[in-house]
Amino acid sequence: MPKLKPGTIVPTRDEDEAISRGIAADPDTYELSAADLKQMKKIGRPKAEVTKERITIRLSPDVVEAFKASGAGWQTRIDTALKDWLKTHRLT
């Protein structure tokens, strides 16, 4: 059994049996089998059509601060700004 977080409440045997009886009595639910759980782990998150490359880049603190101040998604906005810049500039 994995290590539990502090404060985790584990049901007693009687409580666990009552939970199992409740599951069995409910026609809208069922207990997952080991095969069901294994299949669910395989599914995972769908693959993106286009994946981005993870890199490390050094930027000026004021640039990072300005983008971070714009809120969540700031890294995507940097990517968009660089794409827009490439539309009007040539790299030589």
PDB file with one MODEL, atoms N, CA, C and O in Angstrom:
MODEL        1
ATOM      1  N   MET A   1       0.855  -1.185   0.000  1.00  0.00           N
ATOM      2  CA  MET A   1       0.000   0.000   0.000  1.00  0.00           C
ATOM      3  C   MET A   1       0.895   1.242   0.000  1.00  0.00           C
ATOM      4  O   MET A   1       1.879   1.285   0.739  1.00  0.00           O
ATOM      5  N   PRO A   2       0.569   2.263  -0.824  1.00  0.00           N
ATOM      6  CA  PRO A   2       1.395   3.472  -0.860  1.00  0.00           C
ATOM      7  C   PRO A   2       1.298   4.245   0.444  1.00  0.00           C
ATOM      8  O   PRO A   2       0.334   4.107   1.197  1.00  0.00           O
ATOM      9  N   LYS A   3       2.311   5.056   0.698  1.00  0.00           N
ATOM     10  CA  LYS A   3       2.323   5.873   1.903  1.00  0.00           C
ATOM     11  C   LYS A   3       1.220   6.919   1.799  1.00  0.00           C
ATOM     12  O   LYS A   3       1.087   7.586   0.773  1.00  0.00           O
ATOM     13  N   LEU A   4       0.437   7.063   2.849  1.00  0.00           N
ATOM     14  CA  LEU A   4      -0.679   7.996   2.855  1.00  0.00           C
ATOM     15  C   LEU A   4      -0.243   9.346   3.392  1.00  0.00           C
ATOM     16  O   LEU A   4       0.676   9.432   4.206  1.00  0.00           O
ATOM     17  N   LYS A   5      -0.902  10.392   2.939  1.00  0.00           N
ATOM     18  CA  LYS A   5      -0.614  11.739   3.411  1.00  0.00           C
ATOM     19  C   LYS A   5      -1.082  11.858   4.855  1.00  0.00           C
ATOM     20  O   LYS A   5      -2.049  11.205   5.248  1.00  0.00           O
ATOM     21  N   PRO A   6      -0.407  12.686   5.649  1.00  0.00           N
ATOM     22  CA  PRO A   6      -0.848  12.900   7.027  1.00  0.00           C
ATOM     23  C   PRO A   6      -2.286  13.414   7.043  1.00  0.00           C
ATOM     24  O   PRO A   6      -2.654  14.269   6.238  1.00  0.00           O
ATOM     25  N   GLY A   7      -3.087  12.896   7.951  1.00  0.00           N
ATOM     26  CA  GLY A   7      -4.475  13.324   8.077  1.00  0.00           C
ATOM     27  C   GLY A   7      -5.448  12.518   7.232  1.00  0.00           C
ATOM     28  O   GLY A   7      -6.657  12.740   7.298  1.00  0.00           O
ATOM     29  N   THR A   8      -4.924  11.569   6.424  1.00  0.00           N
ATOM     30  CA  THR A   8      -5.805  10.734   5.614  1.00  0.00           C
ATOM     31  C   THR A   8      -6.630   9.838   6.530  1.00  0.00           C
ATOM     32  O   THR A   8      -6.090   9.190   7.426  1.00  0.00           O
ATOM     33  N   ILE A   9      -7.921   9.807   6.304  1.00  0.00           N
ATOM     34  CA  ILE A   9      -8.812   8.979   7.117  1.00  0.00           C
ATOM     35  C   ILE A   9      -9.110   7.699   6.345  1.00  0.00           C
ATOM     36  O   ILE A   9      -9.673   7.747   5.251  1.00  0.00           O
ATOM     37  N   VAL A  10      -8.739   6.574   6.902  1.00  0.00           N
ATOM     38  CA  VAL A  10      -8.964   5.277   6.275  1.00  0.00           C
ATOM     39  C   VAL A  10     -10.221   4.664   6.895  1.00  0.00           C
ATOM     40  O   VAL A  10     -10.335   4.588   8.118  1.00  0.00           O
ATOM     41  N   PRO A  11     -11.166   4.227   6.055  1.00  0.00           N
ATOM     42  CA  PRO A  11     -12.392   3.644   6.619  1.00  0.00           C
ATOM     43  C   PRO A  11     -12.096   2.341   7.359  1.00  0.00           C
ATOM     44  O   PRO A  11     -11.175   1.601   7.013  1.00  0.00           O
ATOM     45  N   THR A  12     -12.902   2.087   8.383  1.00  0.00           N
ATOM     46  CA  THR A  12     -12.782   0.821   9.108  1.00  0.00           C
ATOM     47  C   THR A  12     -13.315  -0.288   8.218  1.00  0.00           C
ATOM     48  O   THR A  12     -13.903  -0.014   7.171  1.00  0.00           O
ATOM     49  N   ARG A  13     -13.117  -1.536   8.620  1.00  0.00           N
ATOM     50  CA  ARG A  13     -13.613  -2.668   7.836  1.00  0.00           C
ATOM     51  C   ARG A  13     -15.137  -2.589   7.688  1.00  0.00           C
ATOM     52  O   ARG A  13     -15.673  -2.836   6.607  1.00  0.00           O
ATOM     53  N   ASP A  14     -15.834  -2.241   8.787  1.00  0.00           N
ATOM     54  CA  ASP A  14     -17.299  -2.122   8.727  1.00  0.00           C
ATOM     55  C   ASP A  14     -17.718  -1.014   7.763  1.00  0.00           C
ATOM     56  O   ASP A  14     -18.647  -1.190   6.974  1.00  0.00           O
ATOM     57  N   GLU A  15     -17.032   0.124   7.828  1.00  0.00           N
ATOM     58  CA  GLU A  15     -17.361   1.234   6.931  1.00  0.00           C
ATOM     59  C   GLU A  15     -17.093   0.845   5.475  1.00  0.00           C
ATOM     60  O   GLU A  15     -17.884   1.163   4.587  1.00  0.00           O
ATOM     61  N   ASP A  16     -15.985   0.164   5.239  1.00  0.00           N
ATOM     62  CA  ASP A  16     -15.631  -0.267   3.883  1.00  0.00           C
ATOM     63  C   ASP A  16     -16.671  -1.244   3.338  1.00  0.00           C
ATOM     64  O   ASP A  16     -17.048  -1.166   2.169  1.00  0.00           O
ATOM     65  N   GLU A  17     -17.128  -2.154   4.177  1.00  0.00           N
ATOM     66  CA  GLU A  17     -18.169  -3.102   3.759  1.00  0.00           C
ATOM     67  C   GLU A  17     -19.477  -2.371   3.451  1.00  0.00           C
ATOM     68  O   GLU A  17     -20.173  -2.722   2.498  1.00  0.00           O
ATOM     69  N   ALA A  18     -19.815  -1.348   4.258  1.00  0.00           N
ATOM     70  CA  ALA A  18     -21.029  -0.570   4.017  1.00  0.00           C
ATOM     71  C   ALA A  18     -20.913   0.185   2.685  1.00  0.00           C
ATOM     72  O   ALA A  18     -21.888   0.280   1.939  1.00  0.00           O
ATOM     73  N   ILE A  19     -19.746   0.708   2.394  1.00  0.00           N
ATOM     74  CA  ILE A  19     -19.515   1.394   1.124  1.00  0.00           C
ATOM     75  C   ILE A  19     -19.691   0.413  -0.032  1.00  0.00           C
ATOM     76  O   ILE A  19     -20.351   0.730  -1.022  1.00  0.00           O
ATOM     77  N   SER A  20     -19.106  -0.770   0.090  1.00  0.00           N
ATOM     78  CA  SER A  20     -19.216  -1.791  -0.957  1.00  0.00           C
ATOM     79  C   SER A  20     -20.670  -2.214  -1.171  1.00  0.00           C
ATOM     80  O   SER A  20     -21.101  -2.410  -2.308  1.00  0.00           O
ATOM     81  N   ARG A  21     -21.430  -2.356  -0.067  1.00  0.00           N
ATOM     82  CA  ARG A  21     -22.851  -2.707  -0.195  1.00  0.00           C
ATOM     83  C   ARG A  21     -23.608  -1.595  -0.911  1.00  0.00           C
ATOM     84  O   ARG A  21     -24.486  -1.863  -1.731  1.00  0.00           O
ATOM     85  N   GLY A  22     -23.272  -0.361  -0.603  1.00  0.00           N
ATOM     86  CA  GLY A  22     -23.921   0.781  -1.255  1.00  0.00           C
ATOM     87  C   GLY A  22     -23.630   0.801  -2.753  1.00  0.00           C
ATOM     88  O   GLY A  22     -24.517   1.091  -3.555  1.00  0.00           O
ATOM     89  N   ILE A  23     -22.402   0.495  -3.129  1.00  0.00           N
ATOM     90  CA  ILE A  23     -22.041   0.428  -4.550  1.00  0.00           C
ATOM     91  C   ILE A  23     -22.824  -0.681  -5.230  1.00  0.00           C
ATOM     92  O   ILE A  23     -23.377  -0.482  -6.312  1.00  0.00           O
ATOM     93  N   ALA A  24     -22.873  -1.844  -4.602  1.00  0.00           N
ATOM     94  CA  ALA A  24     -23.573  -2.998  -5.179  1.00  0.00           C
ATOM     95  C   ALA A  24     -25.069  -2.717  -5.321  1.00  0.00           C
ATOM     96  O   ALA A  24     -25.697  -3.202  -6.262  1.00  0.00           O
ATOM     97  N   ALA A  25     -25.651  -1.940  -4.398  1.00  0.00           N
ATOM     98  CA  ALA A  25     -27.090  -1.664  -4.427  1.00  0.00           C
ATOM     99  C   ALA A  25     -27.456  -0.565  -5.422  1.00  0.00           C
ATOM    100  O   ALA A  25     -28.628  -0.429  -5.773  1.00  0.00           O
ATOM    101  N   ASP A  26     -26.497   0.210  -5.879  1.00  0.00           N
ATOM    102  CA  ASP A  26     -26.779   1.325  -6.783  1.00  0.00           C
ATOM    103  C   ASP A  26     -26.677   0.854  -8.231  1.00  0.00           C
ATOM    104  O   ASP A  26     -25.593   0.479  -8.677  1.00  0.00           O
ATOM    105  N   PRO A  27     -27.786   0.866  -8.976  1.00  0.00           N
ATOM    106  CA  PRO A  27     -27.756   0.375 -10.354  1.00  0.00           C
ATOM    107  C   PRO A  27     -26.985   1.298 -11.306  1.00  0.00           C
ATOM    108  O   PRO A  27     -26.653   0.896 -12.421  1.00  0.00           O
ATOM    109  N   ASP A  28     -26.701   2.521 -10.875  1.00  0.00           N
ATOM    110  CA  ASP A  28     -26.007   3.470 -11.746  1.00  0.00           C
ATOM    111  C   ASP A  28     -24.490   3.457 -11.586  1.00  0.00           C
ATOM    112  O   ASP A  28     -23.794   4.249 -12.223  1.00  0.00           O
ATOM    113  N   THR A  29     -23.980   2.578 -10.755  1.00  0.00           N
ATOM    114  CA  THR A  29     -22.531   2.551 -10.550  1.00  0.00           C
ATOM    115  C   THR A  29     -22.044   1.125 -10.373  1.00  0.00           C
ATOM    116  O   THR A  29     -22.834   0.203 -10.176  1.00  0.00           O
ATOM    117  N   TYR A  30     -20.759   0.961 -10.446  1.00  0.00           N
ATOM    118  CA  TYR A  30     -20.148  -0.356 -10.228  1.00  0.00           C
ATOM    119  C   TYR A  30     -18.698  -0.150  -9.810  1.00  0.00           C
ATOM    120  O   TYR A  30     -18.115   0.911 -10.032  1.00  0.00           O
ATOM    121  N   GLU A  31     -18.141  -1.166  -9.212  1.00  0.00           N
ATOM    122  CA  GLU A  31     -16.743  -1.122  -8.797  1.00  0.00           C
ATOM    123  C   GLU A  31     -15.871  -1.485  -9.992  1.00  0.00           C
ATOM    124  O   GLU A  31     -16.158  -2.450 -10.701  1.00  0.00           O
ATOM    125  N   LEU A  32     -14.822  -0.727 -10.215  1.00  0.00           N
ATOM    126  CA  LEU A  32     -13.933  -0.991 -11.341  1.00  0.00           C
ATOM    127  C   LEU A  32     -13.087  -2.234 -11.075  1.00  0.00           C
ATOM    128  O   LEU A  32     -12.614  -2.460  -9.961  1.00  0.00           O
ATOM    129  N   SER A  33     -12.911  -3.023 -12.116  1.00  0.00           N
ATOM    130  CA  SER A  33     -12.046  -4.197 -12.005  1.00  0.00           C
ATOM    131  C   SER A  33     -10.599  -3.771 -12.239  1.00  0.00           C
ATOM    132  O   SER A  33     -10.337  -2.645 -12.662  1.00  0.00           O
ATOM    133  N   ALA A  34      -9.672  -4.667 -11.964  1.00  0.00           N
ATOM    134  CA  ALA A  34      -8.255  -4.390 -12.210  1.00  0.00           C
ATOM    135  C   ALA A  34      -8.026  -4.118 -13.699  1.00  0.00           C
ATOM    136  O   ALA A  34      -7.211  -3.269 -14.059  1.00  0.00           O
ATOM    137  N   ALA A  35      -8.748  -4.844 -14.565  1.00  0.00           N
ATOM    138  CA  ALA A  35      -8.615  -4.641 -16.015  1.00  0.00           C
ATOM    139  C   ALA A  35      -9.120  -3.250 -16.409  1.00  0.00           C
ATOM    140  O   ALA A  35      -8.524  -2.591 -17.261  1.00  0.00           O
ATOM    141  N   ASP A  36     -10.227  -2.801 -15.785  1.00  0.00           N
ATOM    142  CA  ASP A  36     -10.755  -1.459 -16.059  1.00  0.00           C
ATOM    143  C   ASP A  36      -9.722  -0.393 -15.697  1.00  0.00           C
ATOM    144  O   ASP A  36      -9.472   0.532 -16.469  1.00  0.00           O
ATOM    145  N   LEU A  37      -9.129  -0.536 -14.516  1.00  0.00           N
ATOM    146  CA  LEU A  37      -8.134   0.437 -14.057  1.00  0.00           C
ATOM    147  C   LEU A  37      -6.915   0.447 -14.976  1.00  0.00           C
ATOM    148  O   LEU A  37      -6.377   1.508 -15.291  1.00  0.00           O
ATOM    149  N   LYS A  38      -6.487  -0.732 -15.401  1.00  0.00           N
ATOM    150  CA  LYS A  38      -5.331  -0.826 -16.289  1.00  0.00           C
ATOM    151  C   LYS A  38      -5.617  -0.122 -17.615  1.00  0.00           C
ATOM    152  O   LYS A  38      -4.757   0.585 -18.142  1.00  0.00           O
ATOM    153  N   GLN A  39      -6.818  -0.312 -18.154  1.00  0.00           N
ATOM    154  CA  GLN A  39      -7.212   0.327 -19.411  1.00  0.00           C
ATOM    155  C   GLN A  39      -7.264   1.846 -19.250  1.00  0.00           C
ATOM    156  O   GLN A  39      -6.848   2.580 -20.146  1.00  0.00           O
ATOM    157  N   MET A  40      -7.772   2.317 -18.117  1.00  0.00           N
ATOM    158  CA  MET A  40      -7.869   3.751 -17.883  1.00  0.00           C
ATOM    159  C   MET A  40      -6.494   4.391 -17.822  1.00  0.00           C
ATOM    160  O   MET A  40      -6.320   5.513 -18.297  1.00  0.00           O
ATOM    161  N   LYS A  41      -5.515   3.706 -17.250  1.00  0.00           N
ATOM    162  CA  LYS A  41      -4.156   4.245 -17.174  1.00  0.00           C
ATOM    163  C   LYS A  41      -3.529   4.357 -18.554  1.00  0.00           C
ATOM    164  O   LYS A  41      -2.700   5.238 -18.783  1.00  0.00           O
ATOM    165  N   LYS A  42      -3.907   3.486 -19.472  1.00  0.00           N
ATOM    166  CA  LYS A  42      -3.354   3.505 -20.827  1.00  0.00           C
ATOM    167  C   LYS A  42      -3.873   4.683 -21.629  1.00  0.00           C
ATOM    168  O   LYS A  42      -3.168   5.206 -22.492  1.00  0.00           O
ATOM    169  N   ILE A  43      -5.099   5.106 -21.353  1.00  0.00           N
ATOM    170  CA  ILE A  43      -5.745   6.136 -22.158  1.00  0.00           C
ATOM    171  C   ILE A  43      -5.007   7.466 -22.016  1.00  0.00           C
ATOM    172  O   ILE A  43      -4.516   8.001 -23.010  1.00  0.00           O
ATOM    173  N   GLY A  44      -4.922   7.992 -20.841  1.00  0.00           N
ATOM    174  CA  GLY A  44      -4.187   9.227 -20.600  1.00  0.00           C
ATOM    175  C   GLY A  44      -4.675  10.417 -21.403  1.00  0.00           C
ATOM    176  O   GLY A  44      -5.778  10.418 -21.951  1.00  0.00           O
ATOM    177  N   ARG A  45      -3.834  11.416 -21.455  1.00  0.00           N
ATOM    178  CA  ARG A  45      -4.131  12.654 -22.167  1.00  0.00           C
ATOM    179  C   ARG A  45      -3.905  12.450 -23.655  1.00  0.00           C
ATOM    180  O   ARG A  45      -2.920  11.824 -24.047  1.00  0.00           O
ATOM    181  N   PRO A  46      -4.801  12.966 -24.494  1.00  0.00           N
ATOM    182  CA  PRO A  46      -4.610  12.797 -25.938  1.00  0.00           C
ATOM    183  C   PRO A  46      -3.350  13.515 -26.415  1.00  0.00           C
ATOM    184  O   PRO A  46      -2.983  14.559 -25.875  1.00  0.00           O
ATOM    185  N   LYS A  47      -2.700  12.964 -27.412  1.00  0.00           N
ATOM    186  CA  LYS A  47      -1.498  13.569 -27.972  1.00  0.00           C
ATOM    187  C   LYS A  47      -1.880  14.802 -28.784  1.00  0.00           C
ATOM    188  O   LYS A  47      -2.875  14.794 -29.508  1.00  0.00           O
ATOM    189  N   ALA A  48      -1.089  15.854 -28.659  1.00  0.00           N
ATOM    190  CA  ALA A  48      -1.328  17.074 -29.425  1.00  0.00           C
ATOM    191  C   ALA A  48      -0.910  16.852 -30.869  1.00  0.00           C
ATOM    192  O   ALA A  48       0.022  16.100 -31.150  1.00  0.00           O
ATOM    193  N   GLU A  49      -1.622  17.525 -31.791  1.00  0.00           N
ATOM    194  CA  GLU A  49      -1.260  17.409 -33.204  1.00  0.00           C
ATOM    195  C   GLU A  49       0.122  17.999 -33.446  1.00  0.00           C
ATOM    196  O   GLU A  49       0.936  17.428 -34.172  1.00  0.00           O
ATOM    197  N   VAL A  50       0.373  19.143 -32.833  1.00  0.00           N
ATOM    198  CA  VAL A  50       1.674  19.792 -32.956  1.00  0.00           C
ATOM    199  C   VAL A  50       2.228  19.955 -31.548  1.00  0.00           C
ATOM    200  O   VAL A  50       1.599  20.579 -30.693  1.00  0.00           O
ATOM    201  N   THR A  51       3.396  19.398 -31.315  1.00  0.00           N
ATOM    202  CA  THR A  51       4.007  19.535 -30.006  1.00  0.00           C
ATOM    203  C   THR A  51       5.090  20.600 -30.055  1.00  0.00           C
ATOM    204  O   THR A  51       5.699  20.831 -31.100  1.00  0.00           O
ATOM    205  N   LYS A  52       5.320  21.233 -28.946  1.00  0.00           N
ATOM    206  CA  LYS A  52       6.351  22.261 -28.855  1.00  0.00           C
ATOM    207  C   LYS A  52       7.612  21.637 -28.291  1.00  0.00           C
ATOM    208  O   LYS A  52       7.573  20.615 -27.605  1.00  0.00           O
ATOM    209  N   GLU A  53       8.712  22.264 -28.592  1.00  0.00           N
ATOM    210  CA  GLU A  53      10.005  21.771 -28.122  1.00  0.00           C
ATOM    211  C   GLU A  53      10.370  22.477 -26.824  1.00  0.00           C
ATOM    212  O   GLU A  53      10.287  23.702 -26.727  1.00  0.00           O
ATOM    213  N   ARG A  54      10.774  21.697 -25.828  1.00  0.00           N
ATOM    214  CA  ARG A  54      11.194  22.275 -24.549  1.00  0.00           C
ATOM    215  C   ARG A  54      12.642  22.739 -24.686  1.00  0.00           C
ATOM    216  O   ARG A  54      13.526  21.974 -25.072  1.00  0.00           O
ATOM    217  N   ILE A  55      12.859  24.021 -24.356  1.00  0.00           N
ATOM    218  CA  ILE A  55      14.211  24.583 -24.420  1.00  0.00           C
ATOM    219  C   ILE A  55      14.462  25.441 -23.189  1.00  0.00           C
ATOM    220  O   ILE A  55      13.558  25.687 -22.392  1.00  0.00           O
ATOM    221  N   THR A  56      15.686  25.885 -23.050  1.00  0.00           N
ATOM    222  CA  THR A  56      16.037  26.869 -22.036  1.00  0.00           C
ATOM    223  C   THR A  56      16.471  28.112 -22.776  1.00  0.00           C
ATOM    224  O   THR A  56      17.285  28.037 -23.697  1.00  0.00           O
ATOM    225  N   ILE A  57      15.938  29.254 -22.387  1.00  0.00           N
ATOM    226  CA  ILE A  57      16.259  30.511 -23.055  1.00  0.00           C
ATOM    227  C   ILE A  57      16.483  31.577 -21.990  1.00  0.00           C
ATOM    228  O   ILE A  57      15.801  31.603 -20.966  1.00  0.00           O
ATOM    229  N   ARG A  58      17.439  32.446 -22.242  1.00  0.00           N
ATOM    230  CA  ARG A  58      17.697  33.544 -21.316  1.00  0.00           C
ATOM    231  C   ARG A  58      17.098  34.814 -21.897  1.00  0.00           C
ATOM    232  O   ARG A  58      17.414  35.201 -23.022  1.00  0.00           O
ATOM    233  N   LEU A  59      16.240  35.455 -21.133  1.00  0.00           N
ATOM    234  CA  LEU A  59      15.594  36.691 -21.555  1.00  0.00           C
ATOM    235  C   LEU A  59      15.877  37.773 -20.526  1.00  0.00           C
ATOM    236  O   LEU A  59      16.179  37.481 -19.369  1.00  0.00           O
ATOM    237  N   SER A  60      15.777  39.008 -20.951  1.00  0.00           N
ATOM    238  CA  SER A  60      15.967  40.135 -20.034  1.00  0.00           C
ATOM    239  C   SER A  60      14.893  40.107 -18.951  1.00  0.00           C
ATOM    240  O   SER A  60      13.739  39.771 -19.218  1.00  0.00           O
ATOM    241  N   PRO A  61      15.282  40.464 -17.722  1.00  0.00           N
ATOM    242  CA  PRO A  61      14.296  40.437 -16.624  1.00  0.00           C
ATOM    243  C   PRO A  61      13.055  41.278 -16.918  1.00  0.00           C
ATOM    244  O   PRO A  61      11.946  40.890 -16.551  1.00  0.00           O
ATOM    245  N   ASP A  62      13.232  42.439 -17.585  1.00  0.00           N
ATOM    246  CA  ASP A  62      12.070  43.286 -17.856  1.00  0.00           C
ATOM    247  C   ASP A  62      11.110  42.636 -18.855  1.00  0.00           C
ATOM    248  O   ASP A  62       9.898  42.835 -18.768  1.00  0.00           O
ATOM    249  N   VAL A  63      11.646  41.859 -19.805  1.00  0.00           N
ATOM    250  CA  VAL A  63      10.803  41.156 -20.764  1.00  0.00           C
ATOM    251  C   VAL A  63       9.995  40.075 -20.037  1.00  0.00           C
ATOM    252  O   VAL A  63       8.784  39.965 -20.226  1.00  0.00           O
ATOM    253  N   VAL A  64      10.668  39.289 -19.218  1.00  0.00           N
ATOM    254  CA  VAL A  64       9.995  38.216 -18.473  1.00  0.00           C
ATOM    255  C   VAL A  64       8.948  38.806 -17.534  1.00  0.00           C
ATOM    256  O   VAL A  64       7.832  38.293 -17.442  1.00  0.00           O
ATOM    257  N   GLU A  65       9.305  39.878 -16.841  1.00  0.00           N
ATOM    258  CA  GLU A  65       8.383  40.507 -15.896  1.00  0.00           C
ATOM    259  C   GLU A  65       7.124  41.014 -16.610  1.00  0.00           C
ATOM    260  O   GLU A  65       6.011  40.843 -16.112  1.00  0.00           O
ATOM    261  N   ALA A  66       7.308  41.638 -17.777  1.00  0.00           N
ATOM    262  CA  ALA A  66       6.163  42.165 -18.519  1.00  0.00           C
ATOM    263  C   ALA A  66       5.230  41.038 -18.965  1.00  0.00           C
ATOM    264  O   ALA A  66       4.011  41.159 -18.845  1.00  0.00           O
ATOM    265  N   PHE A  67       5.793  39.954 -19.475  1.00  0.00           N
ATOM    266  CA  PHE A  67       4.947  38.847 -19.924  1.00  0.00           C
ATOM    267  C   PHE A  67       4.279  38.147 -18.742  1.00  0.00           C
ATOM    268  O   PHE A  67       3.100  37.801 -18.814  1.00  0.00           O
ATOM    269  N   LYS A  68       5.025  37.935 -17.650  1.00  0.00           N
ATOM    270  CA  LYS A  68       4.424  37.289 -16.480  1.00  0.00           C
ATOM    271  C   LYS A  68       3.302  38.133 -15.891  1.00  0.00           C
ATOM    272  O   LYS A  68       2.308  37.601 -15.396  1.00  0.00           O
ATOM    273  N   ALA A  69       3.470  39.467 -15.948  1.00  0.00           N
ATOM    274  CA  ALA A  69       2.452  40.372 -15.402  1.00  0.00           C
ATOM    275  C   ALA A  69       1.148  40.274 -16.183  1.00  0.00           C
ATOM    276  O   ALA A  69       0.091  40.655 -15.682  1.00  0.00           O
ATOM    277  N   SER A  70       1.221  39.764 -17.410  1.00  0.00           N
ATOM    278  CA  SER A  70       0.008  39.647 -18.224  1.00  0.00           C
ATOM    279  C   SER A  70      -0.834  38.431 -17.822  1.00  0.00           C
ATOM    280  O   SER A  70      -1.924  38.227 -18.357  1.00  0.00           O
ATOM    281  N   GLY A  71      -0.336  37.636 -16.892  1.00  0.00           N
ATOM    282  CA  GLY A  71      -1.123  36.530 -16.363  1.00  0.00           C
ATOM    283  C   GLY A  71      -0.783  35.181 -16.962  1.00  0.00           C
ATOM    284  O   GLY A  71       0.202  35.031 -17.685  1.00  0.00           O
ATOM    285  N   ALA A  72      -1.620  34.199 -16.646  1.00  0.00           N
ATOM    286  CA  ALA A  72      -1.411  32.822 -17.103  1.00  0.00           C
ATOM    287  C   ALA A  72      -1.330  32.782 -18.624  1.00  0.00           C
ATOM    288  O   ALA A  72      -2.019  33.534 -19.313  1.00  0.00           O
ATOM    289  N   GLY A  73      -0.493  31.908 -19.131  1.00  0.00           N
ATOM    290  CA  GLY A  73      -0.319  31.782 -20.573  1.00  0.00           C
ATOM    291  C   GLY A  73       0.783  32.675 -21.117  1.00  0.00           C
ATOM    292  O   GLY A  73       0.913  32.835 -22.330  1.00  0.00           O
ATOM    293  N   TRP A  74       1.581  33.262 -20.222  1.00  0.00           N
ATOM    294  CA  TRP A  74       2.613  34.201 -20.657  1.00  0.00           C
ATOM    295  C   TRP A  74       3.646  33.558 -21.566  1.00  0.00           C
ATOM    296  O   TRP A  74       4.155  34.217 -22.473  1.00  0.00           O
ATOM    297  N   GLN A  75       3.969  32.290 -21.349  1.00  0.00           N
ATOM    298  CA  GLN A  75       4.954  31.623 -22.206  1.00  0.00           C
ATOM    299  C   GLN A  75       4.405  31.445 -23.623  1.00  0.00           C
ATOM    300  O   GLN A  75       5.149  31.571 -24.597  1.00  0.00           O
ATOM    301  N   THR A  76       3.130  31.156 -23.740  1.00  0.00           N
ATOM    302  CA  THR A  76       2.494  31.039 -25.046  1.00  0.00           C
ATOM    303  C   THR A  76       2.501  32.389 -25.755  1.00  0.00           C
ATOM    304  O   THR A  76       2.688  32.457 -26.970  1.00  0.00           O
ATOM    305  N   ARG A  77       2.295  33.469 -24.986  1.00  0.00           N
ATOM    306  CA  ARG A  77       2.329  34.800 -25.595  1.00  0.00           C
ATOM    307  C   ARG A  77       3.732  35.152 -26.080  1.00  0.00           C
ATOM    308  O   ARG A  77       3.865  35.824 -27.103  1.00  0.00           O
ATOM    309  N   ILE A  78       4.777  34.725 -25.385  1.00  0.00           N
ATOM    310  CA  ILE A  78       6.142  34.935 -25.878  1.00  0.00           C
ATOM    311  C   ILE A  78       6.323  34.187 -27.196  1.00  0.00           C
ATOM    312  O   ILE A  78       6.899  34.726 -28.141  1.00  0.00           O
ATOM    313  N   ASP A  79       5.841  32.965 -27.266  1.00  0.00           N
ATOM    314  CA  ASP A  79       5.929  32.179 -28.503  1.00  0.00           C
ATOM    315  C   ASP A  79       5.216  32.902 -29.646  1.00  0.00           C
ATOM    316  O   ASP A  79       5.740  32.975 -30.758  1.00  0.00           O
ATOM    317  N   THR A  80       4.035  33.429 -29.380  1.00  0.00           N
ATOM    318  CA  THR A  80       3.265  34.153 -30.394  1.00  0.00           C
ATOM    319  C   THR A  80       3.998  35.416 -30.832  1.00  0.00           C
ATOM    320  O   THR A  80       4.039  35.727 -32.023  1.00  0.00           O
ATOM    321  N   ALA A  81       4.578  36.148 -29.877  1.00  0.00           N
ATOM    322  CA  ALA A  81       5.315  37.374 -30.212  1.00  0.00           C
ATOM    323  C   ALA A  81       6.520  37.051 -31.098  1.00  0.00           C
ATOM    324  O   ALA A  81       6.811  37.794 -32.036  1.00  0.00           O
ATOM    325  N   LEU A  82       7.211  35.970 -30.815  1.00  0.00           N
ATOM    326  CA  LEU A  82       8.356  35.577 -31.643  1.00  0.00           C
ATOM    327  C   LEU A  82       7.914  35.160 -33.042  1.00  0.00           C
ATOM    328  O   LEU A  82       8.581  35.478 -34.026  1.00  0.00           O
ATOM    329  N   LYS A  83       6.786  34.444 -33.133  1.00  0.00           N
ATOM    330  CA  LYS A  83       6.255  34.061 -34.453  1.00  0.00           C
ATOM    331  C   LYS A  83       5.905  35.308 -35.265  1.00  0.00           C
ATOM    332  O   LYS A  83       6.225  35.391 -36.451  1.00  0.00           O
ATOM    333  N   ASP A  84       5.245  36.280 -34.619  1.00  0.00           N
ATOM    334  CA  ASP A  84       4.892  37.525 -35.310  1.00  0.00           C
ATOM    335  C   ASP A  84       6.146  38.263 -35.772  1.00  0.00           C
ATOM    336  O   ASP A  84       6.173  38.792 -36.883  1.00  0.00           O
ATOM    337  N   TRP A  85       7.168  38.305 -34.950  1.00  0.00           N
ATOM    338  CA  TRP A  85       8.424  38.961 -35.305  1.00  0.00           C
ATOM    339  C   TRP A  85       9.052  38.296 -36.533  1.00  0.00           C
ATOM    340  O   TRP A  85       9.575  38.975 -37.416  1.00  0.00           O
ATOM    341  N   LEU A  86       8.994  36.969 -36.578  1.00  0.00           N
ATOM    342  CA  LEU A  86       9.573  36.245 -37.723  1.00  0.00           C
ATOM    343  C   LEU A  86       8.862  36.558 -39.036  1.00  0.00           C
ATOM    344  O   LEU A  86       9.463  36.441 -40.104  1.00  0.00           O
ATOM    345  N   LYS A  87       7.589  36.954 -38.971  1.00  0.00           N
ATOM    346  CA  LYS A  87       6.838  37.277 -40.177  1.00  0.00           C
ATOM    347  C   LYS A  87       7.387  38.516 -40.881  1.00  0.00           C
ATOM    348  O   LYS A  87       7.253  38.657 -42.097  1.00  0.00           O
ATOM    349  N   THR A  88       8.006  39.413 -40.108  1.00  0.00           N
ATOM    350  CA  THR A  88       8.465  40.685 -40.672  1.00  0.00           C
ATOM    351  C   THR A  88       9.994  40.848 -40.663  1.00  0.00           C
ATOM    352  O   THR A  88      10.506  41.884 -41.087  1.00  0.00           O
ATOM    353  N   HIS A  89      10.693  39.871 -40.201  1.00  0.00           N
ATOM    354  CA  HIS A  89      12.157  39.943 -40.116  1.00  0.00           C
ATOM    355  C   HIS A  89      12.802  38.714 -40.726  1.00  0.00           C
ATOM    356  O   HIS A  89      12.247  37.615 -40.689  1.00  0.00           O
ATOM    357  N   ARG A  90      13.976  38.918 -41.284  1.00  0.00           N
ATOM    358  CA  ARG A  90      14.754  37.801 -41.832  1.00  0.00           C
ATOM    359  C   ARG A  90      15.918  37.495 -40.890  1.00  0.00           C
ATOM    360  O   ARG A  90      16.573  38.403 -40.378  1.00  0.00           O
ATOM    361  N   LEU A  91      16.154  36.251 -40.678  1.00  0.00           N
ATOM    362  CA  LEU A  91      17.319  35.834 -39.904  1.00  0.00           C
ATOM    363  C   LEU A  91      18.456  35.561 -40.878  1.00  0.00           C
ATOM    364  O   LEU A  91      18.307  34.773 -41.811  1.00  0.00           O
ATOM    365  N   THR A  92      19.587  36.212 -40.657  1.00  0.00           N
ATOM    366  CA  THR A  92      20.729  35.975 -41.563  1.00  0.00           C
ATOM    367  C   THR A  92      21.927  35.495 -40.812  1.00  0.00           C
ATOM    368  O   THR A  92      22.973  35.246 -41.411  1.00  0.00           O
TER     369      THR A  92
ENDMDL
END
